[in-house]
Amino acid sequence: MDINFSEQDLQFQEEIRSGLANDFPAHIREKQLKRESLTKVDMIDFHKFLFEKNWAGYNWPVEFGGTGWSPVQIYLFLNELAAAQCPTILPFGLSMVGPVIYTFGNQEQKDRFLPDILQFNTWWCQGYSEPGSGSDLASLKTKAVLEGDHYIVNGAKTWTTLAQNADWIFCLVRTETTQKKQEGISFLLIDMSTPGIEVKPIITIDGDHEVNTVFFTDVKVPADQLIGEEGKGWTYAKFLLAHERFGIAAVPVSKVQIARLKEKTASYNDLDLNKKIAELEIDLMALEFTELRTLAAIAAGGHPGAESSILKIRGTEIQQRLSELFVEAAGQYILPYEGPEGFESNNNPAGPDYASDAVAHYLNFRKTSIYGGSNEIQKNIIAKAILGV
């Protein structure tokens, strides 16, 4: 792949950069620069900003309302978003269920769901993992029984990211019990306001409410919300997971974070720390070239395959190593310190400004090598698809 940027590419980059500098919502920019948590409203505002700029469908074909951008343009767009300290684009609608709907859905489903996904009128979440089915996803037990023109769904999904905010959930459900566990699985779209759905929070080790367990008790789902054919859900799930793993690599964000770490530690003169940062930066550069090759393959009519597993493994390993280096750089300042009575430690941090959230970030990022299919599972996929073993 030729990665030298043409004059047209550079002009495109400047248009994105200018749009972010002039039109990006000020209240979101301020929170991002202060590293404050964003609310649900903030995230909706951000995604609607993308739609208003005609950027929301950055990875969609033109015929479905997307930009039709080239791999180089997508690469430049995502890098400019990261450099401008934008939030991460939520993948559940734009990068996951959207491509499934426009690839396998019928025309009525495309007309009904795709415009709302682009405009972020609906917030989607993912119903894949279950209390007893994580990396072994095909062992899922959530059941959907067809009764007339509705499915009756019973079961539970867990580790459901931001389900507390979601309007809709796309779910893998078992519509038939078969000898081969990958068979008999179907792909349903479910309105989260349907009676019988209960969302219970899971508070993670860093104290955040990011994930949930979603319970389904006799939930009635119209049969026309089945994507594709009944029993073919595993095929659609694999397609979606390839897109999910591709995005998990998060190369642009890691580039910005490495630059931030280098800036914050420039005066330390710590040769060992500098060596670790340099090694990580080299690994990230190699990963970036792999990502560009994958983008080129997608533009040529393909879709992410085993390459997405490579990106997922290396991308998440780099993210974890980066979070470890922030903790190492902060040193003793990562220790909790309440101070004397009446002392507001959050407003008067001791030590470098990045130290206050370094541990929370480190703890949160222990998950990256597990979600989207654990890295061990990804190695099995690579061995089977590429090495033939």
C-alpha positions as CSV (number, residue, x, y, z in Angstrom):
1,M,0.0,0.0,0.0
2,D,1.3,3.5,-0.9
3,I,1.0,5.5,2.3
4,N,2.5,8.7,0.9
5,F,-0.2,11.4,1.2
6,S,-1.3,13.1,-2.0
7,E,-2.2,16.7,-2.2
8,Q,-5.8,15.7,-2.1
9,D,-5.2,13.7,1.1
10,L,-3.5,16.6,2.8
11,Q,-6.4,18.9,1.8
12,F,-8.8,16.5,3.3
13,Q,-6.8,16.3,6.5
14,E,-6.8,20.1,6.8
15,E,-10.6,20.2,6.3
16,I,-11.1,17.7,9.2
17,R,-8.6,19.6,11.3
18,S,-10.3,22.9,10.6
19,G,-13.8,21.5,11.3
20,L,-12.7,20.2,14.6
21,A,-10.9,23.5,15.6
22,N,-13.9,25.7,14.6
23,D,-17.0,23.6,15.3
24,F,-16.3,21.0,17.9
25,P,-18.7,21.5,20.9
26,A,-16.9,23.7,23.4
27,H,-18.4,22.0,26.5
28,I,-17.1,18.7,25.4
29,R,-13.6,20.0,24.5
30,E,-13.3,21.6,27.9
31,K,-14.1,18.4,29.7
32,Q,-11.8,16.4,27.5
33,L,-8.9,18.7,28.2
34,K,-9.5,18.5,31.9
35,R,-9.9,14.7,31.7
36,E,-13.4,14.9,33.2
37,S,-16.0,12.2,32.7
38,L,-18.5,12.9,29.9
39,T,-22.3,12.5,30.5
40,K,-24.8,10.7,28.3
41,V,-25.8,14.1,26.9
42,D,-22.2,15.0,26.1
43,M,-21.8,11.7,24.1
44,I,-25.0,12.3,22.2
45,D,-23.9,15.9,21.4
46,F,-20.6,14.6,20.2
47,H,-22.1,12.0,17.8
48,K,-24.7,14.5,16.5
49,F,-21.8,16.8,15.8
50,L,-20.2,14.1,13.7
51,F,-23.5,13.7,11.8
52,E,-23.9,17.4,11.2
53,K,-20.4,17.5,9.7
54,N,-21.3,14.5,7.5
55,W,-18.6,12.4,9.2
56,A,-20.8,9.9,11.1
57,G,-20.7,7.3,8.4
58,Y,-16.9,7.5,8.0
59,N,-16.7,3.7,7.6
60,W,-19.9,3.2,5.6
61,P,-20.5,2.9,1.9
62,V,-22.1,5.9,0.2
63,E,-25.3,3.9,-0.8
64,F,-26.2,3.6,2.9
65,G,-25.5,7.2,3.8
66,G,-21.8,6.9,4.5
67,T,-18.9,9.0,3.3
68,G,-17.3,6.4,1.1
69,W,-13.9,7.6,2.2
70,S,-10.7,5.8,1.2
71,P,-8.6,3.9,3.7
72,V,-6.2,6.8,3.8
73,Q,-9.0,9.3,4.5
74,I,-10.4,7.1,7.3
75,Y,-6.9,6.8,8.8
76,L,-6.4,10.6,8.7
77,F,-9.9,11.3,10.1
78,L,-9.4,9.0,13.1
79,N,-5.9,10.4,13.8
80,E,-7.3,14.0,13.7
81,L,-10.1,13.0,16.1
82,A,-7.5,11.6,18.5
83,A,-5.2,14.6,18.2
84,A,-8.1,17.0,18.9
85,Q,-8.8,15.1,22.2
86,C,-12.2,14.0,20.9
87,P,-14.1,11.2,22.7
88,T,-13.9,7.7,21.2
89,I,-16.7,7.1,18.7
90,L,-19.1,4.6,20.2
91,P,-18.7,1.5,18.0
92,F,-22.0,-0.3,18.8
93,G,-24.1,1.5,16.2
94,L,-21.7,2.8,13.5
95,S,-19.1,0.0,13.5
96,M,-21.0,-3.0,14.7
97,V,-24.7,-3.4,14.2
98,G,-24.9,-0.9,11.3
99,P,-22.6,-2.9,9.0
100,V,-24.5,-6.1,10.0
101,I,-27.9,-4.4,9.1
102,Y,-26.7,-3.0,5.7
103,T,-25.0,-6.3,4.8
104,F,-27.5,-8.9,6.0
105,G,-30.7,-7.0,6.8
106,N,-33.7,-6.6,4.4
107,Q,-34.6,-3.3,2.8
108,E,-37.3,-2.5,5.4
109,Q,-34.7,-2.9,8.2
110,K,-32.2,-0.8,6.4
111,D,-34.7,2.0,6.0
112,R,-35.9,1.7,9.6
113,F,-32.6,1.5,11.5
114,L,-29.7,2.9,9.4
115,P,-30.7,6.6,9.4
116,D,-31.2,6.7,13.1
117,I,-27.8,5.1,13.7
118,L,-26.1,7.7,11.5
119,Q,-28.0,10.5,13.3
120,F,-27.4,9.0,16.7
121,N,-31.1,9.1,17.4
122,T,-30.7,5.6,18.9
123,W,-27.9,4.5,21.3
124,W,-27.1,0.8,20.8
125,C,-25.5,-1.7,23.1
126,Q,-24.2,-5.3,22.5
127,G,-25.8,-8.4,23.9
128,Y,-23.2,-11.1,23.3
129,S,-21.5,-12.3,26.5
130,E,-23.5,-14.1,29.1
131,P,-22.8,-15.1,32.7
132,G,-21.7,-18.6,31.5
133,S,-20.6,-17.7,28.0
134,G,-17.8,-15.2,27.4
135,S,-14.9,-16.2,25.1
136,D,-16.8,-19.4,24.4
137,L,-19.6,-17.3,23.0
138,A,-21.2,-20.1,21.0
139,S,-22.3,-21.8,24.3
140,L,-24.8,-19.0,24.9
141,K,-28.1,-20.0,26.5
142,T,-30.4,-16.9,26.1
143,K,-33.4,-18.4,24.4
144,A,-35.9,-17.0,21.9
145,V,-39.0,-19.0,21.1
146,L,-41.2,-18.0,18.1
147,E,-44.8,-17.6,19.0
148,G,-46.9,-16.3,16.2
149,D,-45.3,-13.0,15.0
150,H,-43.2,-12.5,18.1
151,Y,-40.2,-14.1,19.7
152,I,-40.3,-14.7,23.5
153,V,-36.8,-14.0,24.9
154,N,-35.5,-15.3,28.3
155,G,-32.0,-15.2,29.6
156,A,-29.3,-12.8,30.5
157,K,-26.4,-10.9,28.9
158,T,-23.5,-9.5,30.9
159,W,-20.6,-7.1,30.7
160,T,-23.0,-5.0,28.5
161,T,-21.2,-1.7,28.0
162,L,-23.3,1.4,28.6
163,A,-26.5,-0.6,28.6
164,Q,-27.8,2.0,31.2
165,N,-27.8,4.5,28.4
166,A,-29.0,2.4,25.5
167,D,-32.2,2.6,23.5
168,W,-31.7,-0.7,21.6
169,I,-29.6,-3.9,22.0
170,F,-28.5,-6.3,19.4
171,C,-28.5,-9.8,20.7
172,L,-27.4,-13.3,19.9
173,V,-30.1,-15.7,21.0
174,R,-30.6,-19.5,20.8
175,T,-33.6,-20.3,18.6
176,E,-32.8,-24.0,18.3
177,T,-30.9,-26.5,20.3
178,T,-28.5,-28.3,18.0
179,Q,-25.6,-30.8,18.4
180,K,-23.2,-28.2,17.0
181,K,-23.3,-25.2,19.3
182,Q,-22.5,-22.7,16.6
183,E,-25.8,-23.6,14.9
184,G,-29.3,-22.6,16.0
185,I,-28.2,-19.1,17.0
186,S,-30.1,-16.0,15.7
187,F,-29.4,-12.3,15.6
188,L,-32.2,-10.1,17.1
189,L,-32.7,-6.4,17.5
190,I,-34.5,-5.5,20.7
191,D,-35.9,-2.2,22.0
192,M,-34.6,-1.7,25.5
193,S,-37.9,-0.2,26.7
194,T,-39.7,-3.5,26.1
195,P,-41.4,-4.9,29.2
196,G,-39.4,-7.7,30.9
197,I,-35.9,-6.1,30.4
198,E,-34.0,-5.2,33.5
199,V,-30.5,-3.5,33.6
200,K,-28.4,-4.0,36.7
201,P,-25.1,-2.2,37.1
202,I,-21.7,-3.8,37.5
203,I,-19.2,-1.5,39.3
204,T,-15.7,-2.2,38.1
205,I,-12.5,-2.3,40.2
206,D,-11.8,1.4,39.2
207,G,-15.1,2.4,40.7
208,D,-16.8,3.1,37.4
209,H,-20.3,2.1,36.1
210,E,-19.4,1.2,32.6
211,V,-20.8,-2.3,32.3
212,N,-24.0,-4.1,33.3
213,T,-26.0,-7.3,33.3
214,V,-29.2,-7.3,31.3
215,F,-32.0,-9.7,32.2
216,F,-34.7,-10.8,29.8
217,T,-37.9,-12.2,31.3
218,D,-40.6,-13.2,28.7
219,V,-39.6,-10.3,26.5
220,K,-41.8,-10.0,23.4
221,V,-39.7,-9.1,20.3
222,P,-41.4,-8.7,16.9
223,A,-40.3,-11.3,14.4
224,D,-39.5,-8.6,11.8
225,Q,-36.5,-7.6,14.1
226,L,-34.7,-10.8,13.2
227,I,-31.7,-10.1,11.0
228,G,-31.2,-12.4,8.1
229,E,-32.2,-16.0,8.5
230,E,-33.1,-17.8,11.7
231,G,-30.2,-20.0,12.8
232,K,-27.6,-18.0,10.8
233,G,-26.7,-15.6,13.7
234,W,-23.2,-17.1,14.2
235,T,-22.3,-16.1,10.6
236,Y,-23.4,-12.5,11.3
237,A,-21.7,-12.6,14.8
238,K,-18.3,-13.5,13.3
239,F,-18.7,-10.7,10.7
240,L,-19.5,-8.2,13.5
241,L,-16.7,-9.4,15.8
242,A,-14.2,-8.9,13.0
243,H,-15.2,-5.2,12.8
244,E,-15.2,-4.9,16.6
245,R,-11.7,-6.3,17.0
246,F,-10.4,-4.1,14.2
247,G,-11.6,-1.0,16.2
248,I,-10.3,-2.2,19.6
249,A,-6.7,-1.7,18.4
250,A,-7.2,2.1,19.0
251,V,-3.9,3.0,17.3
252,P,-4.7,6.8,17.0
253,V,-5.5,7.2,20.7
254,S,-2.4,5.3,21.7
255,K,-0.3,7.6,19.6
256,V,-1.7,10.6,21.3
257,Q,-1.2,9.0,24.8
258,I,2.4,8.1,24.0
259,A,3.1,11.7,22.9
260,R,1.4,12.9,26.2
261,L,3.6,10.6,28.3
262,K,6.7,11.7,26.5
263,E,5.8,15.4,27.1
264,K,5.0,14.8,30.8
265,T,8.2,12.9,31.5
266,A,10.6,14.9,29.3
267,S,12.3,16.5,32.3
268,Y,12.8,13.2,34.3
269,N,16.0,12.1,32.6
270,D,15.1,8.5,33.4
271,L,16.9,6.4,30.9
272,D,15.1,3.2,31.8
273,L,11.7,4.8,31.4
274,N,12.7,6.5,28.2
275,K,13.8,3.2,26.8
276,K,10.5,1.5,27.6
277,I,8.6,4.4,26.0
278,A,10.7,4.2,22.8
279,E,10.2,0.4,22.5
280,L,6.5,0.9,22.9
281,E,6.4,3.6,20.3
282,I,8.2,1.3,17.8
283,D,5.7,-1.5,18.5
284,L,2.9,0.9,17.9
285,M,4.4,2.1,14.6
286,A,4.6,-1.5,13.4
287,L,0.9,-2.0,14.4
288,E,-0.1,1.1,12.6
289,F,1.3,-0.3,9.3
290,T,-0.7,-3.5,9.9
291,E,-3.8,-1.4,10.4
292,L,-3.2,0.5,7.1
293,R,-2.8,-2.8,5.2
294,T,-6.1,-4.0,6.6
295,L,-7.9,-0.7,5.7
296,A,-6.6,-1.2,2.1
297,A,-8.0,-4.7,2.0
298,I,-11.4,-3.4,3.1
299,A,-11.3,-0.7,0.4
300,A,-10.7,-3.4,-2.1
301,G,-13.9,-5.1,-1.2
302,G,-12.9,-7.3,1.6
303,H,-13.7,-7.1,5.3
304,P,-11.6,-7.6,8.4
305,G,-10.6,-11.2,8.9
306,A,-7.9,-12.9,10.9
307,E,-5.9,-9.6,10.6
308,S,-8.3,-8.0,13.0
309,S,-7.3,-10.6,15.6
310,I,-3.7,-9.5,15.2
311,L,-4.7,-5.9,15.6
312,K,-6.7,-6.7,18.7
313,I,-3.9,-8.6,20.4
314,R,-1.2,-6.1,19.7
315,G,-3.4,-3.1,20.2
316,T,-4.6,-4.1,23.6
317,E,-1.2,-5.2,24.7
318,I,0.1,-1.8,23.8
319,Q,-2.7,0.0,25.6
320,Q,-2.0,-2.0,28.8
321,R,1.7,-1.4,28.6
322,L,1.0,2.3,28.1
323,S,-1.2,2.4,31.2
324,E,1.6,0.7,33.2
325,L,4.1,3.3,32.1
326,F,1.9,6.1,33.3
327,V,1.7,4.4,36.7
328,E,5.5,3.9,36.7
329,A,6.1,7.5,35.7
330,A,3.8,8.8,38.5
331,G,5.8,6.9,41.1
332,Q,4.7,7.5,44.7
333,Y,2.1,10.0,43.6
334,I,-0.3,7.2,42.6
335,L,-0.9,6.4,46.3
336,P,-4.2,7.6,47.6
337,Y,-3.9,10.7,49.9
338,E,-6.9,12.2,51.6
339,G,-5.0,14.9,53.4
340,P,-6.1,16.6,56.6
341,E,-9.8,17.2,57.3
342,G,-11.3,19.7,54.9
343,F,-8.5,19.2,52.4
344,E,-9.9,18.6,48.8
345,S,-7.3,16.3,47.4
346,N,-8.9,16.3,43.9
347,N,-8.5,20.0,43.7
348,N,-5.1,20.1,45.2
349,P,-3.3,17.1,43.7
350,A,0.2,16.3,44.9
351,G,2.6,15.5,42.1
352,P,2.1,15.5,38.3
353,D,-1.3,16.2,36.9
354,Y,-1.6,12.8,35.3
355,A,-1.0,10.9,38.5
356,S,-4.5,11.3,39.9
357,D,-6.2,9.0,37.2
358,A,-3.2,6.8,36.4
359,V,-4.2,3.9,38.6
360,A,-7.9,4.0,37.6
361,H,-6.8,4.0,34.0
362,Y,-4.4,1.1,34.6
363,L,-7.1,-0.9,36.4
364,N,-9.7,-0.2,33.8
365,F,-7.4,-1.3,31.0
366,R,-6.9,-4.8,32.4
367,K,-10.1,-5.7,30.6
368,T,-8.8,-4.8,27.1
369,S,-7.1,-8.2,26.5
370,I,-10.4,-10.0,27.5
371,Y,-13.3,-8.1,25.8
372,G,-14.1,-8.6,22.1
373,G,-12.8,-12.2,22.5
374,S,-9.9,-12.8,24.8
375,N,-6.4,-12.6,23.3
376,E,-5.9,-16.3,23.9
377,I,-9.0,-16.9,21.7
378,Q,-7.6,-14.5,19.1
379,K,-4.4,-16.6,18.9
380,N,-6.5,-19.7,18.2
381,I,-8.2,-17.8,15.4
382,I,-4.9,-16.8,13.9
383,A,-3.5,-20.3,14.2
384,K,-6.6,-21.8,12.4
385,A,-7.1,-19.1,9.7
386,I,-3.5,-18.2,8.8
387,L,-1.3,-21.1,10.0
388,G,-3.8,-23.8,9.2
389,V,-3.4,-25.6,12.5
